[in-house]
Amino acid sequence: MTSSSTASPTGATPGPVAKGRRRFRPTFWGGLVAGGAILFMAGLGTWQVQRLFWKQGILDHIQQQMAAAPAELPAKIDDPKAWDYRRVRITGHFLNDHELYLGARSLKGAPGYDVVTPFVRADGGGVVLVDRGWVPTQGKDPARRPEGQLEGEVTVDGVARVPPPRGWMQPDNLVNDNFWLWYDLPAMAAKAGTEVPEPVVVEAGATPNPGGFPVGGQTRVTIPNDHLQYAITWYCLAVALAVIAYLRFSRVERERGAP
């Protein structure tokens, strides 16, 4: 009686079938670097989520403040933050000979300045800086826009703003040139020759000025809120690196199984 069998190409009978089991066994330094990078990316994602809620809180605050009815700005401001982004009204007169120029500002792509003028309140509330709006570069000289130099007692409708602090990358103001990149209230008062103004700035509304300049209504009420996209990006990068690390440091251990 003969029996048949299948021979390998070399003529040898094959052994038992090999099975594989994947085991994750990173090297010390490889695991340390990969794990640190994954934790770092996940941490950045979590930080962006925190920033998302922080920014949303700011946007909600702005919306609530702007939705409130216009109010007379009090003569004494004890809590400036409570008035930030509030629509306000003030009555008094401009010190047109003491204009300050905030730059660099643009409107529809055209370069220019915001004209900031000290305003003496009629209610005895002291001086308030009023950002009257934008003028083009060639309109910086008040002689080029005489119609807009309002004289006598006027009422200004606008939005109260707490001046933002100096950004960490912003250069110094050019005080001698009367060119300001950020609000420095004591220095501005010294330059204008006035008392230190109230701790809020009133940004004039969009009511046109005689002659067309300055152009008011420059208050920014929309702030980019892209933190959700950033969070998703960082989390996806963390997951992608985790998958790559798993594949890179995995080994297939072969086991001898039954035939």
Phi and psi in degrees as GROMACS dihedral restraints (atoms count N, CA, C in turn):
[ dihedral_restraints ]
;  ai    aj    ak    al  type     phi  dphi    fc
    3     4     5     6     1  -111.5    20    10
    4     5     6     7     1   148.9    20    10
    6     7     8     9     1  -118.4    20    10
    7     8     9    10     1   149.0    20    10
    9    10    11    12     1  -107.9    20    10
   10    11    12    13     1   148.3    20    10
   12    13    14    15     1  -147.4    20    10
   13    14    15    16     1   157.2    20    10
   15    16    17    18     1   -97.5    20    10
   16    17    18    19     1   124.6    20    10
   18    19    20    21     1   -97.5    20    10
   19    20    21    22     1   151.7    20    10
   21    22    23    24     1   -74.1    20    10
   22    23    24    25     1   167.1    20    10
   24    25    26    27     1   -56.0    20    10
   25    26    27    28     1   -23.9    20    10
   27    28    29    30     1   -91.9    20    10
   28    29    30    31     1    -3.8    20    10
   30    31    32    33     1    94.8    20    10
   31    32    33    34     1    -3.1    20    10
   33    34    35    36     1   -93.2    20    10
   34    35    36    37     1   148.4    20    10
   36    37    38    39     1   -77.5    20    10
   37    38    39    40     1   130.0    20    10
   39    40    41    42     1   -65.3    20    10
   40    41    42    43     1   151.3    20    10
   42    43    44    45     1   -85.7    20    10
   43    44    45    46     1  -167.9    20    10
   45    46    47    48     1   -62.3    20    10
   46    47    48    49     1   152.8    20    10
   48    49    50    51     1   -68.8    20    10
   49    50    51    52     1   134.7    20    10
   51    52    53    54     1   -88.8    20    10
   52    53    54    55     1   137.2    20    10
   54    55    56    57     1  -114.4    20    10
   55    56    57    58     1   152.4    20    10
   57    58    59    60     1  -118.1    20    10
   58    59    60    61     1   140.8    20    10
   60    61    62    63     1  -129.5    20    10
   61    62    63    64     1   126.5    20    10
   63    64    65    66     1   -84.8    20    10
   64    65    66    67     1   128.5    20    10
   66    67    68    69     1  -124.2    20    10
   67    68    69    70     1   136.3    20    10
   69    70    71    72     1   -89.3    20    10
   70    71    72    73     1   109.3    20    10
   72    73    74    75     1  -135.0    20    10
   73    74    75    76     1    80.8    20    10
   75    76    77    78     1   -73.0    20    10
   76    77    78    79     1   156.1    20    10
   78    79    80    81     1   -73.2    20    10
   79    80    81    82     1   163.2    20    10
   81    82    83    84     1   -61.5    20    10
   82    83    84    85     1   -53.9    20    10
   84    85    86    87     1   -71.5    20    10
   85    86    87    88     1   -37.3    20    10
   87    88    89    90     1   -63.3    20    10
   88    89    90    91     1   -44.4    20    10
   90    91    92    93     1   -65.6    20    10
   91    92    93    94     1   -37.3    20    10
   93    94    95    96     1   -65.0    20    10
   94    95    96    97     1   -46.1    20    10
   96    97    98    99     1   -67.2    20    10
   97    98    99   100     1   -47.4    20    10
   99   100   101   102     1   -64.1    20    10
  100   101   102   103     1   -44.2    20    10
  102   103   104   105     1   -63.5    20    10
  103   104   105   106     1   -40.9    20    10
  105   106   107   108     1   -63.6    20    10
  106   107   108   109     1   -41.9    20    10
  108   109   110   111     1   -65.6    20    10
  109   110   111   112     1   -40.0    20    10
  111   112   113   114     1   -63.7    20    10
  112   113   114   115     1   -45.1    20    10
  114   115   116   117     1   -64.2    20    10
  115   116   117   118     1   -38.0    20    10
  117   118   119   120     1   -63.5    20    10
  118   119   120   121     1   -46.1    20    10
  120   121   122   123     1   -66.1    20    10
  121   122   123   124     1   -40.9    20    10
  123   124   125   126     1   -64.4    20    10
  124   125   126   127     1   -37.1    20    10
  126   127   128   129     1   -64.8    20    10
  127   128   129   130     1   -39.3    20    10
  129   130   131   132     1   -65.3    20    10
  130   131   132   133     1   -37.8    20    10
  132   133   134   135     1   -62.1    20    10
  133   134   135   136     1   -43.5    20    10
  135   136   137   138     1   -65.5    20    10
  136   137   138   139     1   -39.2    20    10
  138   139   140   141     1   -62.5    20    10
  139   140   141   142     1   -39.3    20    10
  141   142   143   144     1   -67.1    20    10
  142   143   144   145     1   -33.4    20    10
  144   145   146   147     1   -64.2    20    10
  145   146   147   148     1   -42.2    20    10
  147   148   149   150     1   -62.7    20    10
  148   149   150   151     1   -42.1    20    10
  150   151   152   153     1   -64.1    20    10
  151   152   153   154     1   -34.1    20    10
  153   154   155   156     1   -59.4    20    10
  154   155   156   157     1   -48.8    20    10
  156   157   158   159     1   -68.5    20    10
  157   158   159   160     1   -36.6    20    10
  159   160   161   162     1   -62.0    20    10
  160   161   162   163     1   -46.7    20    10
  162   163   164   165     1   -66.7    20    10
  163   164   165   166     1   -38.3    20    10
  165   166   167   168     1   -64.1    20    10
  166   167   168   169     1   -35.8    20    10
  168   169   170   171     1   -62.0    20    10
  169   170   171   172     1   -41.0    20    10
  171   172   173   174     1   -63.6    20    10
  172   173   174   175     1   -44.9    20    10
  174   175   176   177     1   -64.0    20    10
  175   176   177   178     1   -38.9    20    10
  177   178   179   180     1   -64.7    20    10
  178   179   180   181     1   -40.2    20    10
  180   181   182   183     1   -62.5    20    10
  181   182   183   184     1   -45.0    20    10
  183   184   185   186     1   -61.4    20    10
  184   185   186   187     1   -44.0    20    10
  186   187   188   189     1   -61.9    20    10
  187   188   189   190     1   -43.8    20    10
  189   190   191   192     1   -64.8    20    10
  190   191   192   193     1   -43.1    20    10
  192   193   194   195     1   -65.1    20    10
  193   194   195   196     1   -44.4    20    10
  195   196   197   198     1   -69.4    20    10
  196   197   198   199     1   -25.2    20    10
  198   199   200   201     1   -78.2    20    10
  199   200   201   202     1   -16.6    20    10
  201   202   203   204     1   -70.9    20    10
  202   203   204   205     1   152.6    20    10
  204   205   206   207     1   -66.4    20    10
  205   206   207   208     1   146.9    20    10
  207   208   209   210     1   -57.1    20    10
  208   209   210   211     1   144.4    20    10
  210   211   212   213     1  -135.7    20    10
  211   212   213   214     1   155.5    20    10
  213   214   215   216     1   -71.1    20    10
  214   215   216   217     1   129.9    20    10
  216   217   218   219     1   -68.0    20    10
  217   218   219   220     1   125.9    20    10
  219   220   221   222     1   -63.9    20    10
  220   221   222   223     1   153.9    20    10
  222   223   224   225     1   -64.4    20    10
  223   224   225   226     1   -31.8    20    10
  225   226   227   228     1  -124.4    20    10
  226   227   228   229     1   126.2    20    10
  228   229   230   231     1  -106.2    20    10
  229   230   231   232     1   102.8    20    10
  231   232   233   234     1   -83.4    20    10
  232   233   234   235     1   -31.6    20    10
  234   235   236   237     1  -128.3    20    10
  235   236   237   238     1    87.1    20    10
  237   238   239   240     1   -57.1    20    10
  238   239   240   241     1   -37.3    20    10
  240   241   242   243     1   -62.8    20    10
  241   242   243   244     1   -28.9    20    10
  243   244   245   246     1   -67.3    20    10
  244   245   246   247     1   -18.8    20    10
  246   247   248   249     1  -103.9    20    10
  247   248   249   250     1    -3.1    20    10
  249   250   251   252     1   -62.8    20    10
  250   251   252   253     1   127.3    20    10
  252   253   254   255     1    67.5    20    10
  253   254   255   256     1    20.3    20    10
  255   256   257   258     1   -88.8    20    10
  256   257   258   259     1   137.4    20    10
  258   259   260   261     1   -75.8    20    10
  259   260   261   262     1   125.1    20    10
  261   262   263   264     1  -132.0    20    10
  262   263   264   265     1   169.8    20    10
  264   265   266   267     1  -136.8    20    10
  265   266   267   268     1   134.5    20    10
  267   268   269   270     1  -135.0    20    10
  268   269   270   271     1   149.2    20    10
  270   271   272   273     1  -125.1    20    10
  271   272   273   274     1   137.8    20    10
  273   274   275   276     1   166.6    20    10
  274   275   276   277     1  -149.7    20    10
  276   277   278   279     1  -138.8    20    10
  277   278   279   280     1   150.2    20    10
  279   280   281   282     1   -82.6    20    10
  280   281   282   283     1   145.3    20    10
  282   283   284   285     1   -96.6    20    10
  283   284   285   286     1    78.5    20    10
  285   286   287   288     1   -64.2    20    10
  286   287   288   289     1   -23.0    20    10
  288   289   290   291     1   -78.5    20    10
  289   290   291   292     1     0.2    20    10
  291   292   293   294     1  -124.7    20    10
  292   293   294   295     1    36.1    20    10
  294   295   296   297     1   -61.6    20    10
  295   296   297   298     1   148.7    20    10
  297   298   299   300     1  -121.4    20    10
  298   299   300   301     1   151.7    20    10
  300   301   302   303     1  -122.8    20    10
  301   302   303   304     1   119.1    20    10
  303   304   305   306     1  -100.4    20    10
  304   305   306   307     1   124.5    20    10
  306   307   308   309     1  -138.1    20    10
  307   308   309   310     1  -179.9    20    10
  309   310   311   312     1   -87.8    20    10
  310   311   312   313     1   134.7    20    10
  312   313   314   315     1  -119.5    20    10
  313   314   315   316     1   147.9    20    10
  315   316   317   318     1  -132.0    20    10
  316   317   318   319     1   154.6    20    10
  318   319   320   321     1  -138.0    20    10
  319   320   321   322     1   116.0    20    10
  321   322   323   324     1    54.2    20    10
  322   323   324   325     1    38.9    20    10
  324   325   326   327     1    87.0    20    10
  325   326   327   328     1    -9.1    20    10
  327   328   329   330     1   -89.6    20    10
  328   329   330   331     1   132.2    20    10
  330   331   332   333     1   -75.7    20    10
  331   332   333   334     1   155.1    20    10
  333   334   335   336     1   177.9    20    10
  334   335   336   337     1  -153.4    20    10
  336   337   338   339     1  -136.9    20    10
  337   338   339   340     1   159.7    20    10
  339   340   341   342     1   -98.7    20    10
  340   341   342   343     1   131.7    20    10
  342   343   344   345     1   -89.0    20    10
  343   344   345   346     1   119.3    20    10
  345   346   347   348     1  -111.8    20    10
  346   347   348   349     1   119.1    20    10
  348   349   350   351     1  -121.0    20    10
  349   350   351   352     1   131.0    20    10
  351   352   353   354     1   -61.5    20    10
  352   353   354   355     1   140.4    20    10
  354   355   356   357     1  -129.6    20    10
  355   356   357   358     1   119.4    20    10
  357   358   359   360     1   -91.1    20    10
  358   359   360   361     1   118.3    20    10
  360   361   362   363     1   -76.8    20    10
  361   362   363   364     1   144.2    20    10
  363   364   365   366     1   -78.2    20    10
  364   365   366   367     1   -16.9    20    10
  366   367   368   369     1   -90.4    20    10
  367   368   369   370     1     9.4    20    10
  369   370   371   372     1    79.4    20    10
  370   371   372   373     1    14.7    20    10
  372   373   374   375     1   -81.2    20    10
  373   374   375   376     1     4.2    20    10
  375   376   377   378     1    89.2    20    10
  376   377   378   379     1  -157.5    20    10
  378   379   380   381     1  -100.3    20    10
  379   380   381   382     1   137.9    20    10
  381   382   383   384     1  -124.7    20    10
  382   383   384   385     1   137.2    20    10
  384   385   386   387     1   -80.9    20    10
  385   386   387   388     1   130.9    20    10
  387   388   389   390     1  -115.4    20    10
  388   389   390   391     1   119.3    20    10
  390   391   392   393     1   -81.3    20    10
  391   392   393   394     1   101.7    20    10
  393   394   395   396     1   -76.4    20    10
  394   395   396   397     1   -17.8    20    10
  396   397   398   399     1   127.9    20    10
  397   398   399   400     1  -166.6    20    10
  399   400   401   402     1   -95.4    20    10
  400   401   402   403     1   143.2    20    10
  402   403   404   405     1  -131.8    20    10
  403   404   405   406     1   147.8    20    10
  405   406   407   408     1   -68.5    20    10
  406   407   408   409     1   167.1    20    10
  408   409   410   411     1   -53.4    20    10
  409   410   411   412     1   -44.7    20    10
  411   412   413   414     1   -73.4    20    10
  412   413   414   415     1   -10.3    20    10
  414   415   416   417     1   -97.0    20    10
  415   416   417   418     1    10.0    20    10
  417   418   419   420     1   -63.1    20    10
  418   419   420   421     1   -38.3    20    10
  420   421   422   423     1   -69.0    20    10
  421   422   423   424     1   119.0    20    10
  423   424   425   426     1   -57.2    20    10
  424   425   426   427     1   -25.2    20    10
  426   427   428   429     1   -64.7    20    10
  427   428   429   430     1   -20.2    20    10
  429   430   431   432     1   -84.7    20    10
  430   431   432   433     1    -7.9    20    10
  432   433   434   435     1  -140.6    20    10
  433   434   435   436     1    56.2    20    10
  435   436   437   438     1   -64.5    20    10
  436   437   438   439     1   -30.5    20    10
  438   439   440   441     1   -64.1    20    10
  439   440   441   442     1   -29.6    20    10
  441   442   443   444     1   -82.4    20    10
  442   443   444   445     1    -3.7    20    10
  444   445   446   447     1   -84.8    20    10
  445   446   447   448     1    83.6    20    10
  447   448   449   450     1   -65.8    20    10
  448   449   450   451     1   130.6    20    10
  450   451   452   453     1  -112.1    20    10
  451   452   453   454     1   158.3    20    10
  453   454   455   456     1    76.7    20    10
  454   455   456   457     1  -172.8    20    10
  456   457   458   459     1   -76.3    20    10
  457   458   459   460     1   129.2    20    10
  459   460   461   462     1  -135.2    20    10
  460   461   462   463     1   161.5    20    10
  462   463   464   465     1  -113.4    20    10
  463   464   465   466     1   129.0    20    10
  465   466   467   468     1  -110.6    20    10
  466   467   468   469     1   125.5    20    10
  468   469   470   471     1  -101.1    20    10
  469   470   471   472     1   131.9    20    10
  471   472   473   474     1  -165.7    20    10
  472   473   474   475     1  -159.2    20    10
  474   475   476   477     1  -124.1    20    10
  475   476   477   478     1   126.9    20    10
  477   478   479   480     1   -77.2    20    10
  478   479   480   481     1   136.5    20    10
  480   481   482   483     1  -133.2    20    10
  481   482   483   484     1   138.7    20    10
  483   484   485   486     1   -80.5    20    10
  484   485   486   487     1   121.1    20    10
  486   487   488   489     1   -56.1    20    10
  487   488   489   490     1   127.6    20    10
  489   490   491   492     1   -66.5    20    10
  490   491   492   493     1   149.5    20    10
  492   493   494   495     1   -69.7    20    10
  493   494   495   496     1   164.1    20    10
  495   496   497   498     1   -62.6    20    10
  496   497   498   499     1   131.7    20    10
  498   499   500   501     1   -71.0    20    10
  499   500   501   502     1   150.5    20    10
  501   502   503   504     1   -68.4    20    10
  502   503   504   505     1   -15.9    20    10
  504   505   506   507     1  -106.1    20    10
  505   506   507   508     1     1.1    20    10
  507   508   509   510     1   -75.4    20    10
  508   509   510   511     1   135.2    20    10
  510   511   512   513     1   -74.9    20    10
  511   512   513   514     1   176.1    20    10
  513   514   515   516     1   -68.3    20    10
  514   515   516   517     1   151.5    20    10
  516   517   518   519     1   -67.5    20    10
  517   518   519   520     1   147.7    20    10
  519   520   521   522     1   -94.6    20    10
  520   521   522   523     1    79.5    20    10
  522   523   524   525     1   -60.9    20    10
  523   524   525   526     1   -43.7    20    10
  525   526   527   528     1   -64.3    20    10
  526   527   528   529     1   -28.7    20    10
  528   529   530   531     1   -92.2    20    10
  529   530   531   532     1     1.9    20    10
  531   532   533   534     1    56.5    20    10
  532   533   534   535     1    42.4    20    10
  534   535   536   537     1  -123.5    20    10
  535   536   537   538     1   118.4    20    10
  537   538   539   540     1  -118.4    20    10
  538   539   540   541     1   128.6    20    10
  540   541   542   543     1   -97.8    20    10
  541   542   543   544     1   -19.5    20    10
  543   544   545   546     1  -152.7    20    10
  544   545   546   547     1   158.3    20    10
  546   547   548   549     1   -76.7    20    10
  547   548   549   550     1   118.8    20    10
  549   550   551   552     1  -121.4    20    10
  550   551   552   553     1    90.0    20    10
  552   553   554   555     1   -58.8    20    10
  553   554   555   556     1   -46.1    20    10
  555   556   557   558     1   -61.3    20    10
  556   557   558   559     1   -43.1    20    10
  558   559   560   561     1   -67.4    20    10
  559   560   561   562     1   -37.1    20    10
  561   562   563   564     1   -66.5    20    10
  562   563   564   565     1   -39.8    20    10
  564   565   566   567     1   -63.6    20    10
  565   566   567   568     1   -41.0    20    10
  567   568   569   570     1   -63.9    20    10
  568   569   570   571     1   -41.0    20    10
  570   571   572   573     1   -65.7    20    10
  571   572   573   574     1   -39.5    20    10
  573   574   575   576     1   -82.6    20    10
  574   575   576   577     1   -12.6    20    10
  576   577   578   579     1    73.2    20    10
  577   578   579   580     1    34.3    20    10
  579   580   581   582     1  -122.5    20    10
  580   581   582   583     1   172.9    20    10
  582   583   584   585     1   -68.8    20    10
  583   584   585   586     1   160.6    20    10
  585   586   587   588     1   -60.9    20    10
  586   587   588   589     1   126.0    20    10
  588   589   590   591     1   -72.4    20    10
  589   590   591   592     1   172.2    20    10
  591   592   593   594     1   -59.3    20    10
  592   593   594   595     1   155.3    20    10
  594   595   596   597     1   -76.2    20    10
  595   596   597   598     1    13.4    20    10
  597   598   599   600     1  -127.0    20    10
  598   599   600   601     1   153.5    20    10
  600   601   602   603     1  -111.1    20    10
  601   602   603   604     1   138.4    20    10
  603   604   605   606     1   -99.1    20    10
  604   605   606   607     1   118.2    20    10
  606   607   608   609     1   -92.3    20    10
  607   608   609   610     1   115.0    20    10
  609   610   611   612     1   -59.3    20    10
  610   611   612   613     1   148.5    20    10
  612   613   614   615     1   -74.4    20    10
  613   614   615   616     1  -172.7    20    10
  615   616   617   618     1   -86.3    20    10
  616   617   618   619     1     4.4    20    10
  618   619   620   621     1   -58.7    20    10
  619   620   621   622     1   124.0    20    10
  621   622   623   624     1   -61.8    20    10
  622   623   624   625     1   141.7    20    10
  624   625   626   627     1   -88.3    20    10
  625   626   627   628     1   152.3    20    10
  627   628   629   630     1   -55.4    20    10
  628   629   630   631     1   134.4    20    10
  630   631   632   633     1    83.4    20    10
  631   632   633   634     1    -8.7    20    10
  633   634   635   636     1    94.0    20    10
  634   635   636   637     1   -16.2    20    10
  636   637   638   639     1  -130.5    20    10
  637   638   639   640     1   146.8    20    10
  639   640   641   642     1   -67.8    20    10
  640   641   642   643     1   159.4    20    10
  642   643   644   645     1   -93.2    20    10
  643   644   645   646     1   109.3    20    10
  645   646   647   648     1   -80.6    20    10
  646   647   648   649     1  -169.9    20    10
  648   649   650   651     1    72.8    20    10
  649   650   651   652     1    34.9    20    10
  651   652   653   654     1   -95.5    20    10
  652   653   654   655     1     9.5    20    10
  654   655   656   657     1   -66.8    20    10
  655   656   657   658     1   129.9    20    10
  657   658   659   660     1   -91.9    20    10
  658   659   660   661     1   118.5    20    10
  660   661   662   663     1  -113.5    20    10
  661   662   663   664     1    -0.2    20    10
  663   664   665   666     1  -112.1    20    10
  664   665   666   667     1   125.3    20    10
  666   667   668   669     1  -120.2    20    10
  667   668   669   670     1   128.7    20    10
  669   670   671   672     1   -56.8    20    10
  670   671   672   673     1   137.9    20    10
  672   673   674   675     1  -133.3    20    10
  673   674   675   676     1    79.1    20    10
  675   676   677   678     1  -101.6    20    10
  676   677   678   679     1    14.9    20    10
  678   679   680   681     1   -66.4    20    10
  679   680   681   682     1   -29.1    20    10
  681   682   683   684     1   -64.6    20    10
  682   683   684   685     1   -42.3    20    10
  684   685   686   687     1   -62.2    20    10
  685   686   687   688     1   -42.9    20    10
  687   688   689   690     1   -64.1    20    10
  688   689   690   691     1   -41.0    20    10
  690   691   692   693     1   -62.3    20    10
  691   692   693   694     1   -46.3    20    10
  693   694   695   696     1   -60.9    20    10
  694   695   696   697     1   -41.2    20    10
  696   697   698   699     1   -60.9    20    10
  697   698   699   700     1   -48.0    20    10
  699   700   701   702     1   -65.8    20    10
  700   701   702   703     1   -40.1    20    10
  702   703   704   705     1   -64.9    20    10
  703   704   705   706     1   -40.8    20    10
  705   706   707   708     1   -64.1    20    10
  706   707   708   709     1   -40.2    20    10
  708   709   710   711     1   -63.9    20    10
  709   710   711   712     1   -39.3    20    10
  711   712   713   714     1   -63.4    20    10
  712   713   714   715     1   -43.7    20    10
  714   715   716   717     1   -65.4    20    10
  715   716   717   718     1   -42.8    20    10
  717   718   719   720     1   -61.6    20    10
  718   719   720   721     1   -42.6    20    10
  720   721   722   723     1   -67.0    20    10
  721   722   723   724     1   -35.9    20    10
  723   724   725   726     1   -63.6    20    10
  724   725   726   727     1   -40.8    20    10
  726   727   728   729     1   -65.7    20    10
  727   728   729   730     1   -44.1    20    10
  729   730   731   732     1   -62.5    20    10
  730   731   732   733     1   -43.0    20    10
  732   733   734   735     1   -64.0    20    10
  733   734   735   736     1   -39.3    20    10
  735   736   737   738     1   -63.1    20    10
  736   737   738   739     1   -44.7    20    10
  738   739   740   741     1   -68.3    20    10
  739   740   741   742     1   -36.1    20    10
  741   742   743   744     1   -69.7    20    10
  742   743   744   745     1   -38.8    20    10
  744   745   746   747     1  -103.2    20    10
  745   746   747   748     1    12.5    20    10
  747   748   749   750     1   -88.8    20    10
  748   749   750   751     1   145.1    20    10
  750   751   752   753     1  -127.4    20    10
  751   752   753   754     1   140.9    20    10
  753   754   755   756     1   -94.0    20    10
  754   755   756   757     1   112.2    20    10
  756   757   758   759     1   -92.3    20    10
  757   758   759   760     1   125.5    20    10
  759   760   761   762     1   -91.3    20    10
  760   761   762   763     1   134.8    20    10
  762   763   764   765     1  -115.9    20    10
  763   764   765   766     1   149.1    20    10
  765   766   767   768     1   -89.2    20    10
  766   767   768   769     1   116.0    20    10
  768   769   770   771     1  -102.9    20    10
  769   770   771   772     1   173.8    20    10
  771   772   773   774     1   -71.7    20    10
  772   773   774   775     1   148.1    20    10
